Amino acid sequence: MSEKNSSTTAAISGPVAELVARARAAQRIYEGWSQQQVDMAVAAAGWAIIEPARNRELAELAVADTGVGNVEDKVRKNHRKTFGLLRDLKGAKSVGVIAEHPELGIVEIARPVGVVCAITPSTNPGATPANKIINALKGRNAVIVAPSPKGWSTAARLIEFIHAQFDRIGAPHDLVQLLPAPVSKQSTAELMRACDLVVATGSQANVRAAYTCGTPAFGVGAGNVAGIVDETADLELAADRILRSKTFDNATSCSSENSLVVVESVRDALIAALEARGAVMLDGKQKGVLQELMWPEGKLSAAVIGKSAMRIAERAAEQDEAGRAEWLAMAERRPKMLLVAEDGIGDDHPYSGEKLSPVLAIYSVKDFDEAAATVTRIYEHQGAGHSVGLHSAVPERAMHLGLHVPVSRVIVDQAHSIATGGSFDNGLPFSLSMGCGTWGKNNFSDNMNYRHYLNITRISRPIPEKVPSEDEIFGEFFAAHGAA
């Protein structure tokens, strides 16, 4: 343990200090494990959540305790995200020498970061802790999960399952621990200060706390994804992908579209395609009623977060006496998502922000250039750095977005919330924590992966000296502007 960590832990007493001390003891043992042994621990933690009966139990517990999302999609998410992560990690080196570059005289050696504090949200109380635990274990670290209070019981059950698998391979239980209930801001803050690395997913308040806790930290930016549908898009395929993305787990993902920016020449056809798949376009009065339900005091209400479109319609009926019959008729049709026309952006237009529910704002623009500009304006309000969706047959338009819009990912012709965090049909790493770069006030723009949980030591040996000539360095500059 470093002197800094020793003094920090000494300043913290009680249950948190005991957790960290046990984690450090276990990590010192684990640090001596071979790559093969480490990979066995990774597989054990993965199997703890992927085994079908355990997976379903965790999904059912998550929905029962948080009231967010739906069981079947959480089963799929627990499996797909964990299985994809295990695919990414299979064969990856994380112990000893992990790379050699003879031409540079460099050898890279993987070293653990130590004890990881994993802050996890209520929207993914099973999949996100599992992802962080597995990545931390890959780097020979110990990890202590600090879940949201609503997600505590799911995380606790997950860790019970992991410990049972650890017993099969002889791994110390204290490699993976849980902050005791009731989880508070104070205990979470103490844990962040006492650990060696913080990885924070969830509210921006948690991310800001992580960045200011005094411990090195990775945090994610705010989600508020926009998708563009241009005049060249295959509208049937686009509608399929948008519906699949926006309805998955009742739109609890930060990668779910919150706005669609549609070129006006195809707007009506796209809306018709979405309606044919179960979407409902609200009229102006219904839009106002829904706004009051969703943001009763200017803050997104738990009454809609992670709820189905049908349930949201039922709740709208409860507060709209005049339109009650219409809302109930809508709910009886079991709508997949609710659409609202929007043309404003900013605090006075809450539909331009993140909704965490199957409610989608539709913006109409004259062409692709205006679409890109509109997305940029949306991200100036909220969501900068995350990602943008594009449905288009013009490849150059993806490049334009990558060069000019403040995003870390451009997702082309895919179901956005499925694709952004890695998929078996794209090359992004499987992750539930997406960095948003400096645009989103983050210190990374990758999909968070096992390398973020490593220290890397580099051995440097001498190589034949190669000093460039002055002409190689300044030749083009001198030729264009002279040597004055």
HUKABEL-V451809 format. One line per field, one symbol per residue. phi: phi as a letter, one per 40 degrees, with the letter a starting at -180 (. if undefined). burial: b if it has 24 or more other ideal C-beta (glycine too) atoms within 12 Angstrom, else e. A space follows every 50 residues. Layout:
# HUKABEL-V451809
phi=???
burial=???
This chain:
# HUKABEL-V451809
phi=.ccccccccccbbgdcccdcccccccccccccccdccccccccccccdbc ddccdcdcccccccccgbgbccccdccdccccccccccccgccabgcbab bdcbgbbbbcbcchbbcbcbcccbcbccdccccccccdcgbcabcbccdc cccccccdcdccccccccbgccdccbbbcccccbccccccccccccabbb bhcccccccccbcgbdabbbcccacbbbbccccccccccdccccccccff gccccccbbbbbcccbdcccdcccccbhcbccccccdcccccccbcbgbd cccbcgccccccccccccbbccbdcccccccccfccabbbcbbbbhccbd ccbcbfacbbcbbbbcacdccccccdcdcccahdgcabcababbdccccd cccbccbcabbbfacdcccccgacbaccccabbbcbgcdcgbcabcccac ccbbcbcbcbbcbdcbbccccccbdcccccbgbc
burial=beeebeebbeebeebbbebbbbbbebbeebbebebebbbebbbbbbbbbb beebbebbbbbbbebbbbbbbebbbbbbbbbbbbbbebbeebbbbbebee eeeeeeeeebebbbbbbbbbbbbbbbbbbbbbbbbbbbbbbbbbbbbbbb bbbbbbbbbbbbbebbeebebbbbbbbbbbeebeeebbbbbbbbbbbbbb bbbbebbbbbbebebbbbbbbbbbbbbbbbbebebeebbbbbbbbbbbbb bbbbbbbbbbbbbbebbeebbebbeebbbbbbeeebbebbbebbbeeeeb bebbbbbbbbbbbbbbbebbeebeeebeebbeeebbbbbbbbeebeeeeb bbbbbbbbbbbbbbbeebeebbbbbbbbbebbbbbbbbbbbbeeeebbeb beeebbbbbbbbbbbbbbbbbbbeeeebbbbbbbbbbebbbbbbbbbbbb bbbbbbeeeeeeeeeeeeeeeeeeeeeeeeeeee
